[in-house]
Amino acid sequence: MRLVRFCSLLVCLAVPVVAAAQALPNVNLTRVLYNTRKATVKPEGELKAQVDAVDAAIAEATKLGQTGEVRRQIARGLTLLDGRMWTPQLDYQHSLVLRAERTVVDTTAPYTVRLEQIYRPAIELTPVLTVDVRLLRRVAAAGGAAPTFDVVRPLGTFDGASRDLRESPFEFDVAVEGVPDGTYVIEAAVRDGATALGATTLAVVLHAGLNRRLSALEAAAAAVPPALRADVAYPADYIHKVNRSRVGLGAFDVAAELAAAEAVAAAASRGTDPFAGRSGDFERHYVLEGANEVMPYRVYVPTGYQPARPMPLVVALHGLGGTEDSFFDSYARVTPTLAEQYGFLLVAPLGYRVDGFYGSPLMGGGDAAAKRRTELSEKDVLGVLARMKAQYAVDDSRIYLIGHSMGAIGTWSLGAKYPDLWAALVPFSGVGSPAAAARMKAIPQYVVHGDADPTVNVNGSRTMVAALKAAGATVTYVEVPGGNHSDVVVPELPKAFAFLAAQKKSKTAATQQ
């Protein structure tokens, strides 16, 4: 099974071509993939004319709020940029999606799946179609090769699927009892007689006894001290959001998250706070006011931390499609190592959603849902900052904000909106509003961008740096020759931390927050 690379603003996510999760792949991520691919291919002649027509169709569908049609046109554009023809069969395949009431599934309970469509494809079909369903498991390949999928068990052949799966979704029961716990893929392949039309998949996590464990955690969360309640409640809250299609499963490890929450509940039952006096790398949680959802955030506490001695704090904002784990687990895991080296507290919020944009209006979208998402994203960053200041001795004169791509967009947005908070900013591969530069003129900045970035054009940083310098800001700008969107981060992070270590607000500025 061939893989395609979805290059997010932060990391590259490997996603099967036929994959369609309960919550569909983030439309902002697919836009970034498409635009990055265009910048790489640089279409000319007839191909450019075809891609221009796709772009016009995307713009029109976006204006009308037709997200399914946006997805269709992006799929069409990517096919053309790959040098392939967009056929009625491909149109049909990309229309398919599998959905269910749950994608994190207790295998001891009955399970039903629906085959649907997100748009009406241009293809002629017979009145009755057949669906062959299998349970697959991903097998990692060596040497960076694309993974393969083993068949765990056939789940049945079902006749009678409608030609119009938007009007009449096709529902079928699947038997997952007795399947070992883990992550799997349900594949539904549609055929018209002997003619294969296309397939789609649904990623699921199967876990025997899940409902019982979630009920036990919800009961435990009500009994633990308030400071630990969100840490215990997090798995149930997140799994409920996944099953309601509010978020994608992403890298959420069901077994590990359940075990971590149960360990916190067990410690609390013994009268112990497992986070008190803890150093190193760990995750915490809290309830975001206004969203009524449990938000995760990742923390690094240096081994030399002493409550009596305030420490600098670095707030790290991930890129589009990333999470609170990105600055800890990606970039060769350099960031927590540097935090330990320099004696910095380090915290990374989720920012409400993987595409929250931290309050920036530049790329967050203009409808009511997007506006709410960006507002809550900003609120999450500020909420996590407030929690760090309440839980640790933070030096208010040395709070730094860094970010990559979407995180850089957020860095410049929050830097301009709350200039009194930050002692320095470090945006990697970003873009900002030059009109906001004057509000950041007192904040020293270290800006990095590759001049071959196909995802966020280097002019995004060039324009901001020029505006910042014109406003009187102190800016160190590193433009990496041949650097792409992500490979500029790891080599520059040590230099960025050395820059941060030299920055401190004056006492006057620190007391005006």
C-alpha positions in Angstrom: 0.0 0.0 0.0 1.6 3.2 -1.2 2.1 6.1 1.2 1.9 9.8 0.6 3.7 12.3 2.8 1.6 15.0 4.4 4.2 17.7 5.2 2.7 19.8 8.0 4.1 23.1 9.1 5.9 21.2 11.8 6.6 17.6 10.8 5.9 15.1 8.0 3.1 12.8 8.8 2.9 9.5 7.0 -0.7 8.8 5.9 -2.0 6.1 3.6 -3.5 7.4 0.3 -6.8 5.6 1.1 -6.9 6.5 4.7 -9.9 8.4 6.0 -10.1 8.7 9.7 -13.3 9.3 11.8 -12.3 12.9 11.9 -11.2 13.5 8.3 -7.6 14.6 7.7 -7.3 18.2 8.7 -8.2 20.3 5.7 -5.5 22.9 6.6 -2.9 20.1 6.5 -4.1 19.0 3.1 -4.0 22.6 1.8 -0.4 22.9 3.0 0.5 19.6 1.3 -1.0 20.8 -1.9 0.6 24.2 -1.8 4.0 22.7 -0.9 3.7 20.3 -3.8 2.9 23.1 -6.2 5.9 25.1 -5.0 8.1 22.0 -5.5 6.8 20.9 -8.9 6.5 24.5 -10.3 3.9 23.5 -13.0 4.2 25.0 -16.5 2.2 24.9 -19.7 -0.8 22.6 -19.8 -0.2 21.3 -16.3 -0.2 24.9 -15.0 -3.5 25.6 -16.7 -5.0 22.5 -15.1 -3.7 23.4 -11.7 -4.9 27.0 -12.1 -8.4 25.5 -12.8 -8.1 23.5 -9.6 -7.1 26.6 -7.6 -10.1 28.4 -9.0 -12.4 25.6 -8.0 -10.8 25.5 -4.5 -11.4 29.2 -4.1 -15.0 28.9 -5.1 -15.7 25.9 -2.9 -14.0 27.7 0.0 -16.1 30.8 -0.5 -19.3 28.7 -0.5 -18.2 26.7 2.6 -18.2 23.4 0.6 -15.4 21.6 2.5 -16.1 18.3 0.8 -15.6 19.9 -2.6 -12.4 21.6 -1.3 -11.1 18.1 -0.4 -12.1 16.8 -3.8 -10.2 19.5 -5.7 -7.1 19.2 -3.5 -7.0 15.4 -4.3 -7.4 16.3 -7.9 -4.6 18.8 -7.8 -2.3 16.4 -6.1 -3.0 13.7 -8.6 -2.2 16.1 -11.5 1.0 17.3 -9.8 2.1 13.7 -9.4 1.9 13.3 -13.2 -1.3 11.2 -13.2 -4.7 11.7 -14.8 -7.7 12.5 -12.7 -10.2 9.7 -13.6 -13.8 9.1 -12.6 -12.5 6.1 -10.6 -10.1 8.2 -8.7 -12.9 10.8 -8.2 -15.0 8.0 -6.7 -12.3 6.6 -4.5 -11.5 10.0 -2.9 -15.2 10.5 -2.2 -15.4 7.5 0.1 -15.1 7.6 3.9 -15.7 5.2 6.7 -17.3 6.4 9.9 -18.5 4.9 13.1 -19.9 5.9 16.5 -16.5 5.0 18.0 -13.0 4.7 16.7 -11.5 3.8 20.1 -13.4 0.6 20.6 -14.1 -1.8 23.4 -13.9 -5.2 21.7 -16.4 -6.7 24.2 -19.2 -4.5 22.8 -21.0 -4.7 19.4 -19.5 -2.5 16.7 -21.0 -1.0 13.6 -19.3 1.0 10.7 -20.8 3.1 8.0 -19.5 3.7 4.4 -20.3 7.2 3.3 -19.2 9.8 0.8 -18.1 13.4 1.4 -19.1 14.6 -2.1 -20.9 13.3 -5.2 -18.3 11.9 -7.7 -18.7 11.9 -11.5 -19.0 8.2 -12.3 -21.6 5.9 -13.7 -22.4 2.8 -11.6 -24.8 0.0 -11.5 -27.6 0.2 -8.9 -26.1 -2.3 -6.5 -22.5 -2.3 -5.3 -20.5 -4.8 -3.2 -18.3 -4.0 -0.2 -15.4 -6.3 0.9 -14.3 -5.5 4.4 -11.0 -6.5 6.1 -9.2 -5.8 9.4 -5.5 -4.9 8.7 -2.5 -4.2 10.8 0.3 -1.9 9.8 3.8 -3.5 9.6 6.7 -1.2 9.8 9.3 -1.6 7.1 13.1 -1.3 7.5 15.2 1.4 6.0 12.6 4.1 5.7 10.5 2.1 3.1 6.8 2.4 3.1 5.0 0.2 5.6 2.8 -2.7 4.5 -0.4 -4.0 6.0 -1.1 -7.6 7.1 -4.6 -9.0 7.0 -5.7 -9.8 10.5 -9.1 -11.2 9.5 -11.8 -10.8 6.9 -14.8 -8.9 8.3 -17.3 -9.9 5.6 -18.6 -9.2 2.1 -21.7 -7.1 2.0 -24.1 -6.5 -1.0 -26.5 -3.7 -1.5 -24.4 -0.6 -1.1 -26.1 2.5 -2.7 -24.6 4.5 -5.6 -25.2 7.6 -3.5 -23.7 7.1 -0.1 -24.4 10.6 0.9 -28.1 10.0 0.7 -27.9 6.4 1.9 -24.8 5.5 4.0 -24.1 1.8 4.0 -24.0 0.4 7.5 -22.6 -3.0 8.5 -21.6 -4.8 11.6 -18.0 -6.0 12.1 -16.8 -8.7 14.5 -13.7 -7.5 16.5 -14.2 -9.7 19.5 -11.0 -11.5 20.6 -8.7 -9.3 18.5 -5.6 -8.4 20.7 -5.5 -4.8 21.9 -3.8 -2.4 19.5 -4.1 -0.1 16.5 -5.7 -1.5 13.4 -7.2 -0.4 10.1 -10.6 -1.4 8.8 -10.5 -1.4 5.0 -13.7 -1.3 2.9 -13.1 -2.0 -0.8 -16.1 -1.2 -3.2 -16.6 -3.1 -6.4 -19.2 -3.0 -9.2 -19.4 -6.7 -10.0 -15.9 -7.7 -10.7 -14.6 -4.1 -11.3 -12.8 -2.6 -8.3 -13.8 1.0 -7.8 -11.8 2.1 -4.8 -11.1 1.6 -1.1 -11.1 3.6 2.0 -10.0 2.9 5.5 -10.7 3.7 9.1 -8.0 3.7 11.7 -9.3 2.2 15.0 -7.9 1.3 18.4 -9.2 -1.9 19.9 -9.1 -2.4 23.6 -10.9 -5.0 25.6 -12.5 -3.7 28.7 -12.1 -0.1 27.6 -15.5 1.0 28.8 -15.0 -0.4 32.3 -11.6 1.4 32.6 -13.0 4.7 31.4 -15.8 4.5 33.9 -13.4 3.7 36.7 -11.2 6.7 35.8 -14.2 9.1 35.6 -15.2 8.0 39.1 -11.6 8.3 40.3 -11.3 11.8 38.9 -14.2 13.0 41.0 -12.4 11.7 44.2 -8.9 13.0 43.7 -7.7 16.5 44.8 -8.7 19.2 42.4 -5.1 19.8 41.3 -4.9 16.2 39.9 -8.4 15.9 38.6 -7.7 16.8 35.0 -4.7 14.4 34.9 -7.0 11.6 35.8 -9.9 12.6 33.5 -7.8 13.3 30.4 -8.0 9.8 28.7 -11.8 9.6 28.9 -12.2 13.2 27.8 -9.9 12.8 24.8 -11.4 9.4 23.8 -14.9 10.9 23.9 -13.8 13.7 21.6 -12.2 11.3 19.2 -15.3 9.1 19.1 -17.5 12.2 18.5 -15.2 13.2 15.6 -14.2 16.5 17.3 -10.5 15.6 17.0 -8.4 13.0 15.3 -6.7 10.2 17.2 -3.3 11.4 16.1 -0.5 10.0 18.2 -2.7 9.4 21.3 -1.5 6.1 22.8 -4.6 4.7 24.4 -2.9 2.0 26.6 -0.2 4.4 27.8 -2.6 7.2 28.5 -4.9 4.9 30.5 -2.0 3.6 32.5 -0.6 7.1 33.2 -4.0 8.3 34.5 -4.5 5.2 36.6 -1.1 5.7 38.1 -2.0 9.3 39.1 -5.2 8.1 40.6 -3.5 5.4 42.6 -0.9 7.9 43.9 -3.7 10.3 44.9 -5.5 7.5 46.7 -2.3 7.1 48.9 -2.3 10.8 49.6 0.6 11.5 47.2 1.0 14.1 44.5 3.1 12.3 41.8 4.2 15.7 40.3 5.3 17.4 43.5 9.1 18.0 43.4 9.4 16.2 40.1 12.0 17.1 37.5 12.6 16.1 34.0 10.1 15.6 31.2 6.4 14.9 31.9 2.8 15.8 30.8 0.2 17.7 32.7 -3.4 18.6 32.1 -6.0 21.2 33.0 -9.6 22.2 32.0 -9.6 25.0 29.5 -12.3 27.5 30.5 -14.6 28.3 27.7 -14.1 25.0 26.0 -14.8 22.7 29.0 -12.2 20.3 27.7 -9.1 18.8 29.3 -6.0 20.2 27.6 -2.6 18.5 27.7 0.7 20.4 28.0 4.3 19.0 28.2 6.7 20.2 30.8 10.5 20.0 31.3 11.8 20.9 34.8 15.6 21.1 35.0 17.3 18.9 37.6 18.7 22.1 39.2 15.3 23.6 39.8 14.9 25.1 43.3 11.5 26.7 44.3 13.4 29.5 46.1 15.3 30.6 42.9 13.1 31.8 40.0 14.1 30.3 36.7 13.7 31.4 33.1 10.8 29.8 31.1 10.6 28.9 27.4 7.1 28.5 25.9 7.3 26.5 22.7 4.6 26.5 20.1 4.3 23.6 17.6 3.5 23.8 13.9 0.4 22.8 12.0 -0.5 19.2 12.7 1.8 18.9 15.7 1.0 18.6 19.3 2.4 19.5 22.8 4.8 16.7 22.2 6.4 18.1 19.1 9.2 20.3 20.6 10.0 17.4 23.0 9.9 14.3 20.7 10.8 15.9 17.3 13.8 18.0 16.2 16.2 15.3 17.4 14.9 15.9 20.9 17.3 18.9 21.2 14.9 21.3 23.0 14.6 19.6 26.4 18.4 18.9 26.3 19.0 22.6 25.8 16.5 23.5 28.6 18.5 21.3 31.0 21.8 22.8 29.8 20.7 26.4 30.3 18.6 25.8 33.4 15.3 26.8 31.7 11.9 25.6 32.5 10.2 24.5 29.2 6.5 24.1 28.5 4.7 23.3 25.3 0.9 23.7 25.1 -1.4 22.0 22.6 -3.0 25.3 21.6 -6.5 23.8 21.8 -6.3 22.1 18.4 -3.5 21.0 16.1 -4.6 23.8 13.8 -5.4 26.4 16.4 -3.0 29.2 15.1 -2.7 30.6 18.6 -5.0 33.5 18.0 -3.5 34.7 14.8 -6.0 35.7 12.1 -3.5 35.3 9.3 -4.3 31.7 8.4 -6.9 30.5 10.9 -9.9 31.0 8.6 -12.8 33.5 8.9 -15.9 31.5 9.8 -17.4 31.3 13.3 -15.9 27.8 14.0 -12.4 29.0 12.9 -12.7 32.2 15.0 -13.6 30.1 18.1 -10.7 27.7 17.5 -8.1 30.5 17.2 -9.5 32.3 20.3 -9.3 29.2 22.4 -5.9 28.4 21.0 -4.6 31.7 22.3 -6.4 31.2 25.6 -4.8 27.8 26.0 -1.3 29.2 25.6 -2.0 31.9 28.2 -3.7 29.4 30.5 -0.6 27.1 30.4 1.6 30.0 31.0 -0.5 31.0 34.1 -0.3 27.4 35.4 3.5 27.3 35.0 3.8 30.6 36.9 1.5 29.3 39.7 3.3 25.9 40.0 6.9 27.0 39.6 9.2 29.8 40.5 9.3 31.6 37.1 11.5 34.6 36.5 9.0 37.1 35.1 11.9 39.0 33.4 13.0 36.0 31.4 9.9 34.4 29.8 10.6 33.5 26.2 8.3 32.5 23.3 9.5 30.3 20.4 7.7 28.5 17.6 8.0 26.8 14.3 5.9 27.6 11.2 2.3 27.8 12.6 4.1 28.2 15.9 6.2 31.1 14.5 2.9 32.7 13.2 1.7 32.3 16.8 4.9 33.7 18.2 4.6 36.9 16.3 0.9 37.2 16.9 1.2 36.7 20.7 4.4 38.7 20.8 2.5 41.7 19.4 -0.7 41.2 21.4 1.1 40.7 24.8 4.5 42.5 24.4 5.0 43.0 28.1 5.0 39.2 28.7 8.0 38.2 26.6 11.8 38.9 27.1 12.6 37.5 23.6 11.0 35.8 20.6 12.3 33.0 18.3 10.2 32.3 15.2 11.4 29.6 12.8 10.0 29.5 9.2 7.1 31.9 9.9 5.1 34.8 8.7 3.6 37.7 10.5 1.8 41.0 10.2 4.2 43.9 9.5 1.6 46.3 10.9 2.2 44.7 14.3 5.9 45.1 14.2 5.9 48.4 16.2 4.2 46.7 19.1 7.2 44.3 19.4 10.0 46.8 19.0 11.1 46.4 22.5 11.4 42.6 22.3 14.7 41.1 21.0 14.2 38.5 18.4 16.1 35.7 16.7 14.5 34.8 13.4 15.4 31.8 11.2 14.1 30.9 7.7 15.4 28.8 4.8 15.5 30.5 1.5 14.3 27.3 -0.3 11.3 26.8 2.0 8.4 25.5 -0.2 5.8 25.6 2.6 6.1 29.1 4.0 7.9 31.4 1.6 11.0 33.0 3.0 9.5 36.4 2.2 7.3 35.9 5.2 10.3 36.4 7.5 12.1 38.9 5.3 9.1 41.2 5.3 8.7 40.9 9.1 12.4 41.4 9.8 12.4 44.5 7.7 9.4 45.9 9.5 10.8 45.1 12.9 14.1 46.8 12.1 12.3 49.8 10.8 10.4 50.0 14.1 13.7 49.9 16.0 13.6 46.3 17.2 16.8 44.3 17.9 16.7 41.4 15.4 19.2 38.7 14.6 18.1 37.2 11.3 19.5 33.9 10.0 18.5 33.0 6.5 19.8 29.5 5.6 20.9 29.1 2.0 19.1 26.1 0.6 17.2 25.5 3.8 13.8 24.0 3.6 10.8 24.3 5.9 12.0 22.1 8.8 15.7 21.3 8.4 16.7 24.7 9.6 15.4 24.2 13.1 17.8 21.6 14.7 21.0 23.4 13.7 19.8 26.7 14.9 18.1 25.7 18.2 21.4 25.7 20.2 22.2 29.2 18.8 18.6 30.3 19.6 18.9 29.1 23.2 22.3 30.9 23.6 20.5 34.0 22.3 17.7 33.6 24.9 20.2 33.1 27.7 21.5 36.6 27.1 18.0 38.3 27.1 16.4 39.8 30.2 13.7 42.5 30.6 14.4 45.4 32.8 12.8 45.5 36.2 10.6 48.4 35.0 9.3 46.4 32.1 8.9 43.2 34.2 6.7 45.0 36.7 4.3 46.5 34.1 2.7 43.2 33.1 
